[in-house]
Amino acid sequence: MTSRIAIAPSILTRYLAEGAANLTVDAGDFAVIESGRIGAYPNHAIHPEAGISVRDLGVIALQSAVRPDELDAPMVWVRTSGPTGELVARATVASYFGFRPRAWVDQPDEDAEVVICDEAAAVAPLEIGHRTDLARAWFVLTGLPLVTHVLAVPPDATAEIVEAVAAWFTGMGGLDKEERRSAREAIATETGASPSAIAALMDGVRWQMGVDERRSIAELFARAGVANQVGPIRWHRNEREPDANAPGSS
């Protein structure tokens, strides 16, 4: 029996969760993780190509009762399900909105003028107030896509298994068109968002990383002020490929 891969729960990883059974190799020590949790996996390497990124639409948002450009030194309540939302907020609010929060809190506070939310809270219809998509804010500031999830590779994984897991990841979990449509409908029902909004969100997701995506992860850590805590990102190298740093390689 093969072990199932661990997948961080998210709207953006829903295709992978739905398609977990399509991964037939033993992937029990692999993990699909938030980019903000890379530092929590010191023994894993990050696959350089398998990653989820967004540009104009994401699942991290800033919400406020008034327009953000009318705020001055607000208190910010971080109400996110994982660390990536807070990192994106800390990396964008001052530069994008033009204010510096007087405080960041992770518990409800009646004095908080701004809420950072993610997942269902960031895509469900907003009855009052204002909402800004922070994936879009990140892209405007940096010109880079926002990487939300990556593939963590265990140290003893063989090249064949790594290749199979990465192909499954970049292939959206092996779901066909009808299965992806069904997953989007389920997301819309669960979140209250319109099917068209979820379709637009998921259609904008990129499943393969390149140079810009890899740069974006390091840039996020730097702008959020945690680069020293996380340390250098350890990228996985396919052992069947030549080492660019080896003698005689070009």
N, C-alpha and C positions, 0 to 999 in steps of 0.2 A: 504493500500500500504506500502511495506517495503522500508526503506531507504537504499541506496547503501553505501557500505563501501568505505572510501577514500583510494585510492591506489597511492603511490608515483610512478610516471612514470619512468620506467626503462626497459631495455631489460630483466633483471632478474625477473621482476614482470609481464611480459607480459602474462604468463599463467593465473595469478590471474585476470588481467584486462579483458582478454578474457572470463574468467569464472565467472565474477561478477554476472551474471544473475542466476547462479546455487546456489547462496547463498540466501536461501528463508527466513531466519530470518531477523528481523529488526536489521541491523548492522550499522546504520547511525553514531553512535558515536565511532565506532571502526576505526582504521586506520592502514594501512600497511605503515610503515615509514622507512626512512633510519636510520640505526643504529646511524649515526652521529647527528640525530635530537632527540634522546631520551630526552635530556635536555629541549627541547621545549615542552614537553608533561608532565608537572609536576603533573597533575591531573590523568593521566593514569598510569596503571601498565603494565609492559612488560610481555607478555606470555612467560613462561620459555621453551616452546617446539616449538612454531610456529616461525620459522625464516628461512631466506635464507642465505646459506653460500656457499663459493667456496674455492678451494684449488689451483689447478694448472692453471686454466683459470678463468679470471674475466673480469670486464669492467672498470677497472681503470689502467691507464698506464703512464709510464714516457717515453717521446720522446725527442730525442736530435739529432743534426746533426752529432755528433761524438760519439764514444763509451763512455758510462757513466764513465768507469774507467779511461778515459783520461781527465776528467773534474776536475777542481780545483776551488772550491768556486764559482760555477756558480750562476747566477740569475735565479730564478725559477718562471715561470708564471703559476699560478694555473687557469686553464681554465676548471673548472668542473661545472656540473649542480647542485651539492649539496655539503654539507659540508663533507661527508664521504671521498670523494676523497682526499681532502686536509689533513684530519686527517691521512689517510693511508700514504700519501706522507711524512708528517712530522714525522711519526713513523718509516719510513723505510729508507729514503735516506741516512742519515749519516752512519747508521750501515751496510746497504747492499751495498751501492755504494762507501763508503769511502770518501765522500766529505761533507763539510758543506756549504750550500748555503750562499752567501753573502747577499742575499735579497730574499724575497718572495713578489711577486706582483700579484694583481688580475685583472690587466688591461694589454692590449697588450704593449709590450716594446721591441724595436728592439735589446736591449742588453741582452735579456733573452736567455740563452743557453739551457734551459730545459723547457719543457712544461709538465704539469700534465693534462691529459685529461681523459674523461670518456665516457661511453655509445658508441654511434656510432663512435666518433672520436678515441676510443680506440680499436675498432675491425675492422674498415674499412681498406682496403689494404693500406699499407704505401709505397709511391713511393720512397722516399729517407730518409736517416737517420736511426736511431735505435730506437727500442721500447722495453720496458721491462714491463711485466705484474706485477703490484704491488701486486696482490693477491698472486702470486707465491713468490714474495719477502717476503711478510708477513709470509707465511707458512714456508719458509726456515729459517727465523729469529726466529720464535716463536714455530714452530711445531704445530701451531693452525690454524684451518680454519678461513677465513675472513668472518665475518657476515656482510652482506650488508643491510639487511632489517629485521624488526621484526614486531610483531603484538602488537599494543598498545590497551589495554583494558580499557574501561571507568569505572569509579568507581561504577556505579549503574547497571552494567551488571549482569544478573542472571547466575548461574552456567550452566544452560541448553543452553543459548545462547552462552556463552563463549565456551562451548564444541563444539557447532555446527560450530562456526566461525573458531575455531582452526582446526577442522577436514577438513573443506573446504580448509583452507590454506595449511595444510600439504598434502592434496590430490591434490595439484596443480590446485586448482580452479575447480576441478571436470571435467577437460577436458579429453576426451578419447584420444587414441593414434593418431587418424586421426586429431583431433582438435589441438593437440600439434604439429604435423607435419606441419599443415597449418600455425600455428603461427610462427614456425621457418622459414618457407619459406618467410613469410611476413617480418620478421626481416632481413633476408638476402637481400631481395629486397630493403628495406629501408636504410640499412647501406652500401650496396655494398660488404659486406663480403660474402664469399662463403657459400653455404648451409651446406657443411661439417664442416666448422669452427663454424657456429652457432649451429649445432647439437652437436659438441664436447663440446662447452660451456654449453649448456643447459643440456646435459647429465651429466655433472659434478656438477650440482647444487644439494645441499641437502636442503630439505624442513623442516627438523625437527632438533631442537637443543638438544644437550645433555650437559654434564658438560664442555667439551672442548669449545663448541661454547659460552656458557655463560661466561666462563673465558676469551675468546677472546675479547668480547666486553669491559670488564673492562680493559684488557691489552691494547687495542687500545687507550682508553682514557688516560691511564697512560703514554704510550709511546709518545703520541701526545702532552702531557702536558696540558690536559684539564680536568683531573679527578676532580680537586677541583671545577671547574666551573660546571661540570655536577652533581657532588655529587653521592651518592650511587644510584645504579640502584634499582628501586622498582619493584620486581617481583610479578606477579599475583599468588595468591594461590587459588586453587579450594576450595570453602567453603565446598564441600561435602567430602573433604579429611581431615584426622586428622591433626591438627597442630603439627608439630614435636617438637615445643617448649612448648606445653601445658603439664601441670602436668599429669603424668601417661602415657605419650606417650613414645614409645621406639625409 
